[in-house]
Amino acid sequence: MNWLEVIVLAIVQGLTEFLPISSSGHLILAPAFLGWGDQGLAFDVAVHVGTLLAVVWYFRDDIGRMLVAFFTPRRSRSTAASQDARLAWLIIIATIPVGLAGLGLRDFIEASMRSPAIIAATTAGFGVLLYAAERLGPSRRTVPDMRWWDAILIGFAQACALVPGTSRSGVTMTAGMAMGLTAEAAARFSFLLSIPVIVLAGGLETLKLVESDAPTAWGTLLVGAALSAAVAYLTIKYFLKFISRIGMLPFMLYRLALAALIVYVLV
């Protein structure tokens, strides 16, 4: 990889991991559109580590409170600590479906569902669902109001994001808003939920990388990770700040335009 590829793909990952437009789809499509070769497994791992660092740093206070509350005996918890412990359990519950689906279906999806036609269909279809959920959902509840079955349904929705073009953040926000969460609450839970998912996905990719004999360009990987982390942090910060104002319409329109471009150029 040359430095232009490193910079562009790291920015793409940092932007698209948390915006509801599909990071996996963009990392497949960007090299295809630009005529570049595959960036390689090591680079994918590096930029995912970058986005993981960004979300952990942004939510460091929330994560700290959840960890303390989770390991505090129930009898000793305050009301606030009980809510933090409950949120930790909701995240764990919502992670289980994608973990099971990833173990069982990941190889099939990577072999059979990465074509431009599939990415175009999922990009457009889930974009429409995202906007519909915002427009039609009750949009009254916040993260502390979440119920156990909310987490279960969001978890099953998240498993759909194994298919490129779906968007993990997009489909979890869609499910959350459909069940009555505000856009900001759905986004906040989606971002917190990304932490164990990125850890699981990154762990699987790292195992493959360890087993590989390919040489590692550490300088390239460090730059990619740092740049994706910086961009992802800013994306989380400003998305949560402005989502209640801008809504999901711009993301639906972008996804429809991107799907049309994929069909025109690549299908």
N, C-alpha and C positions, 0 to 999 in steps of 0.2 A: 504494500500500500504506500502511496505517496502522501505527503502531508495534506494536500487538498482533500483527498479522500478521508483521511483521519478526521479533519476538522468538520467536514460536511456531515459525515455519518454520526459523529459524536453529538453534533447539534441536533440532528434528526432524532436520535435516540432520546436526548434530554428533553426535547419538546414533546415528542409523541408518546412517551411512556405514560404521562399523566393527563394529557389532553385526550378527549374521547374520539380519537381518530386512528388508532391502531399503530403501535410502534413496530410490531413484527411485520405488518404489511408494508410499512414505509422502509424498513431496513431491507426488505426483499426488492421493493420497487425502485428505490433510489439508484442502486447500482445498475438495474436493468434499464432505466430511463437514460442514465448517463454513460452507459457503455462500459462500466467498470466491472472488474472481476469480483468474485465473492470475497467479502472482507475477512472471512475465516472465523473459526470458532473462538480463537483466543480473543479477538477483538470484540466479538459479541459478549463474551464473559466480562471483559473490561468495562464496556459501557454500561452493562447492567449493574456491575458493582458501583459505578459512578452514580446511577440513579438511586440505588439502594442507600448509599451514603447521604444523598440529598434528602430523601424522605425521612430517614432516621434523624438527621440533624434538625430538619424543620419541626418534626413532632417529638423532639427529645424530651420536652417536659411531659407531654401526654404519655409517652412510653415509660418514662421514669415512674410516674404515678401509677400506671397500670401494673408495672412489675412489682412495686412495693405493695400495692393493694392485693395483688394476686397471691402473694406469699404471706400475707398477714392473715392470721386465723380469723374466721368469720366473726366470732364473738368480739374481737378487738377492733373491728373496722368501724370507722365513722360512716355517716350517710354518703359523703363524697367518695370515700374509699370503696364503699360497696358498689357505687356506680362505676368506678374505675375498674374494679375486679370483674364486674358484669360485662363491661365493654371488652375486656381481654378475652373472656369466654366467648362472646359473640364473634370476635375475630377468629378464634380457634375453630369454632363451629363452621364458620363460613369458608375456612380454608380447606376443610376435609374433602369436599367434593372435587375441587380442582386437583388436589393431591392424588386422589384415587384415579381420576380421569387421566391425569398426566402419566402416571405409571402404566396404565392399561392401554392408552390410545396414542401416546406421543409419537412412537415410531410410525404408526399408520398415518397419522396426520402429516408428519414431516415428509413421508414418501408420496402421499396421494393428494394432499390438500393445500399445496403451495402454488398452484397454477394462477396466472393472472385472471382467468375467468372466475375462479372461486373467490379471489380477493376482491374483484370488482363487485360480485354479488353480495358478499358479506359487508363490504364497505357501504354500499347503497342501502341494503336492507336494514342493517342495524342502525344506520344513520336516521332513517325514517322512524324506527322504533324509539330512538333516543328522544327525538322531538315530540313524538306522540305521547310518550310517558310524561314529559314535562307539561304538555298542554292539558292532558286528561287526568293526570294524577291529582289527588287531593292537595298535596303540597302544604301540609300543616305541621308535620312532626319533625323533631330534631333527633340527633343521635341518642341522647338519653331516653328518648321515647321508644327506641327500637325494641321489638319483641324477638323471642327466640326464633319464631318461624320466619321473621324478616331475614335473619342471618342465614338460615337454611336456604331460603329461596335465592338470596343474593349469591350464596355459595354455588348453587347449581347454575345460576346464570353465568358466574365467573368461569365455570368449566367450559362454556361455549367459546371463550376467548382463546382456547388452544388452537382454534382455526384462524389462520392469518386473515387480517382485515376486519375481524369482529371488534377488536379493541377491548382489553380487559377493563380499563377504567370506564369506557363507554357503556359496556354491557352491565357492569355493576351499578353505575349511576342510573341507567335505565330501569333496572329492577328496583332500586331504592325509591326512585321517584314514582314508579308505578304503584308502590305500596304506601305512598303518602309522605315520604320524606321530602323536605325542601331540596332544591338543587344544591345548595351549599352543604346541607347535612349529608346528602347522598355522595357528594364529592369528597367530603371529609372522611366518611367511613371507607369509601373506595381507596383513598390514599393510604389510610392506616392498614387496610386489608392487603395492600400491595407488598407490605414488608415481608410477611412470611412467604408470599408467592414468589417474590423475586429471590428470596433466600433459597427456596426449593428449586426453582428453575436454574438459578445460578449454580447451585450445588451439583445438579445433574450435568450441566455443561462443563463444570470444572472437572468432574470425574472423567468425562470424555477427553478433556484436554490433557489431564495427567496421563491417560493411557496412550495419547498420541505421541509420535516421535517427531512431530513438526517443530522446527526451531521457533523460539519465542523472541519477538522484538520488544523488549521491555520498555524502551523509550516511547514507542508508538502506543503501547497499551496504557502507560501512565498518563500520557497526554490525552488520549481518548477518554479515560476514566475521569480525569480532572475536569475536562471540558463538559462532558455529559452531566457530571455532578452539578457544576455551576449553572448550566442551562436548566436542568431539572428543578433545582431549588427555586430559581426565579419563576419557572412555570407554575409550580405549586403555589407560591406566594401570590402571584397576580391572578391566577385562575380563581382561587378561593376569594380573593378580594373583589373581583368583578363579575363572578358568575351570576349573582342575583340581578345584575343590571343587564348583562348582554344575553343571558339565556342560552339555549341550545340551538337556536335557529342557525347561527353562523356555522356551527359544526356540522349540522345536517347538510347545509348547502355546500360546504367544502367537500363533504364525503360524496355527495351526488356528483359534483364536478369531477372529483378524482376518479370515481368509478367510470364516468363517461370517458375520461382521458385514457384510463387503462384499457377499456374496450377498443377505443379508436387506435391506440398505438400498439398494444401488446397482444390483443386477442385476435 
